[in-house]
Amino acid sequence: MKKLNILTFLAVALFLTACGEIETIKEQQAAEKTGKISAANLETSKIGWKAFHKGGVFPRWGTLTLRSGELSVKNGELTAGDFTMNMQSIQVDPGSVTEEGAQYLQLEAHLKNADFFDVEKYPTADFKITKVTSLEPNDKATIEGANKMVSGNLTLKGKALNVTFPAKVTIIDGIVTVQAKFTVNRTDWNINFATSEADPAEWLISKDLEISIDVKTIKNI
């Protein structure tokens, strides 16, 4: 009976981990910046990340900052844009590491080394918008107030793949804001630490990486 319960737990954990990831395709042509172009506000914009053990248990989360960014608007609609993330700014929220003996600074250092993001070799990552369309009724919204589907090339560790996700795009008082939350499979970008299916010790480490975007521009339009 105990063996059955363990197998059931593992099956549920694997199922939960597999759900919610967005698909990736090869890199696409970036959208041309037309209309009015606004620089990202580096003080108020933020990128969040969240990682898990399989089944969503023991989540870890934190933030990183932007180095630069721009969004372009034409006829009142977001048309293009990009932003560059400072991977050396990765931080782990201390509140996400609560187990006895665990230290968030050790995790922070581990995320920065070659096992994960190798920030010495790849100090930046970037996202370049390739297409923006209206959110359709059958599109699954992963953030409240989502009104657009945004596609773009996400580059991590020097590898670019195209992703599409729901986003909330607003233009208020000349400030453009793009907010989104989506989950990718980190192995698509060759972030393969602890992903060996042959080693049971690695089964409880998820491949899921949740990314949240909150990019705001300086008032310019």
C-alpha positions in Angstrom: 0.0 0.0 0.0 2.8 2.4 0.9 4.6 1.6 -2.4 1.3 2.4 -4.3 1.0 5.7 -2.5 4.5 6.7 -3.4 3.9 5.8 -7.1 0.7 7.7 -7.1 2.4 10.8 -5.7 5.1 10.6 -8.3 2.5 10.2 -11.1 0.6 13.3 -9.8 3.8 15.3 -9.4 4.8 14.5 -13.0 1.4 15.4 -14.3 1.3 18.7 -12.5 4.8 19.6 -13.7 3.9 18.9 -17.3 0.9 21.2 -17.3 1.0 24.9 -18.1 4.2 25.1 -20.2 4.0 27.2 -23.4 5.4 25.8 -26.6 8.5 27.1 -28.3 9.3 27.4 -31.9 12.4 28.6 -33.8 13.5 32.2 -33.7 11.3 34.6 -35.8 11.9 37.9 -37.4 11.6 40.7 -34.8 8.8 43.2 -35.5 9.9 46.6 -36.8 9.7 49.5 -34.4 7.4 52.1 -35.9 5.4 55.0 -34.6 6.4 56.4 -31.2 9.2 54.6 -29.4 9.5 54.9 -25.6 12.4 53.8 -23.4 11.7 51.4 -20.6 11.7 52.8 -17.1 14.6 50.8 -15.6 13.6 51.8 -12.0 10.0 50.6 -12.1 10.2 47.7 -14.6 10.9 44.3 -13.2 11.3 40.7 -14.2 10.3 37.9 -11.8 11.2 34.2 -11.9 9.8 31.2 -10.0 11.1 27.6 -10.0 9.8 24.5 -8.4 10.4 21.0 -7.3 8.1 18.6 -9.2 4.4 18.9 -8.2 4.9 22.6 -7.4 6.3 22.0 -3.9 9.1 24.0 -2.3 8.9 26.9 -4.8 11.8 29.4 -5.1 11.3 32.8 -6.5 13.1 36.1 -7.0 13.8 39.0 -9.4 16.3 40.4 -11.9 16.6 43.9 -13.4 16.7 45.3 -16.9 19.7 46.9 -18.6 17.7 48.5 -21.3 14.4 48.3 -23.2 12.1 50.0 -25.7 8.4 49.6 -26.7 6.9 51.1 -29.8 3.3 52.2 -30.3 1.5 53.0 -33.5 -2.2 54.1 -33.8 -2.6 53.5 -30.1 -1.4 49.9 -30.2 1.7 48.1 -29.1 3.6 47.0 -32.3 7.1 46.1 -31.3 9.8 46.3 -28.6 12.5 44.6 -26.8 14.3 44.5 -23.5 17.6 43.3 -22.2 17.9 41.6 -18.8 20.9 41.8 -16.5 21.5 38.1 -15.6 24.1 39.1 -13.1 21.4 40.8 -11.1 19.6 37.5 -10.3 18.2 37.6 -6.7 16.5 35.0 -4.6 13.8 36.1 -2.3 14.8 35.0 1.2 11.2 34.3 2.0 11.2 31.5 -0.6 13.9 29.4 1.2 12.4 28.4 4.5 13.6 24.8 5.0 16.0 24.3 8.0 19.6 24.6 6.9 18.8 26.0 3.4 20.4 29.4 2.5 19.1 31.7 -0.1 22.6 33.1 -0.9 23.9 29.7 -1.8 21.0 29.2 -4.2 21.6 32.6 -5.7 25.3 31.7 -6.3 24.2 28.4 -7.8 21.8 30.0 -10.2 24.6 32.2 -11.4 27.1 29.5 -12.1 27.4 27.2 -15.1 24.9 24.7 -13.8 22.1 27.2 -14.6 22.5 30.6 -16.2 26.3 30.9 -16.4 26.2 34.7 -15.9 29.9 35.2 -16.4 29.7 33.8 -19.9 26.1 35.1 -20.6 25.7 38.3 -18.6 22.5 39.3 -20.4 19.3 37.7 -21.8 16.8 39.4 -24.0 13.3 39.4 -25.3 12.3 40.8 -28.8 8.7 41.1 -29.8 7.9 39.5 -33.1 4.1 39.9 -33.2 1.2 41.3 -31.1 -2.4 40.3 -31.7 -5.7 40.7 -29.8 -6.6 38.1 -27.2 -9.3 35.8 -28.6 -12.2 34.4 -26.4 -10.7 30.9 -26.5 -7.2 32.0 -25.5 -6.3 31.0 -22.0 -5.4 34.1 -19.9 -2.6 33.6 -17.3 -2.8 37.1 -16.0 -5.8 39.1 -14.9 -6.9 41.7 -17.5 -5.0 40.1 -20.4 -6.0 41.7 -23.7 -3.2 40.7 -26.1 -1.2 37.7 -27.3 2.5 38.6 -27.5 5.0 36.5 -29.4 8.7 37.1 -29.1 12.2 35.7 -29.2 13.4 34.8 -25.7 17.2 34.4 -25.6 18.7 32.6 -22.6 22.4 31.4 -22.5 22.8 32.6 -26.1 19.9 30.5 -27.5 16.9 32.3 -29.0 13.5 30.6 -29.2 10.1 32.1 -30.0 7.3 32.0 -27.3 3.7 33.2 -27.3 1.8 34.2 -24.2 -1.2 36.3 -23.0 -0.3 39.8 -21.8 -2.0 42.8 -20.3 -1.0 45.8 -22.4 -2.1 49.3 -21.3 -1.3 52.8 -22.6 -2.2 55.4 -19.9 -1.1 59.0 -19.7 1.7 58.3 -22.2 3.1 55.3 -20.3 3.1 51.9 -21.9 2.9 48.8 -19.6 3.3 45.2 -20.6 2.5 42.6 -17.9 2.6 38.8 -18.4 3.2 35.5 -16.7 4.1 32.3 -18.4 6.0 29.0 -17.9 8.7 27.5 -20.1 10.7 24.3 -20.0 14.2 25.4 -19.1 15.8 22.5 -20.9 14.7 24.1 -24.2 17.5 26.6 -23.5 20.0 24.0 -22.5 19.6 24.6 -18.8 19.9 21.0 -17.9 21.1 20.7 -14.4 19.4 17.9 -12.4 17.2 16.8 -15.3 18.5 13.2 -15.9 15.6 10.8 -16.2 18.1 8.0 -15.3 18.8 9.4 -11.8 15.9 9.1 -9.4 17.6 11.7 -7.2 16.8 14.2 -9.9 13.2 13.4 -10.4 11.9 15.8 -7.9 13.5 18.9 -9.5 11.1 20.5 -12.1 12.1 21.7 -15.5 9.4 24.4 -15.3 10.6 28.0 -15.1 7.9 30.6 -14.5 8.7 34.1 -15.9 6.7 37.2 -15.0 7.1 40.5 -16.9 6.2 44.0 -15.7 7.8 46.4 -18.1 6.8 50.1 -18.0 8.1 52.9 -20.2 9.1 56.5 -19.4 6.3 58.9 -20.4 7.1 59.8 -24.0 3.9 59.6 -26.1 
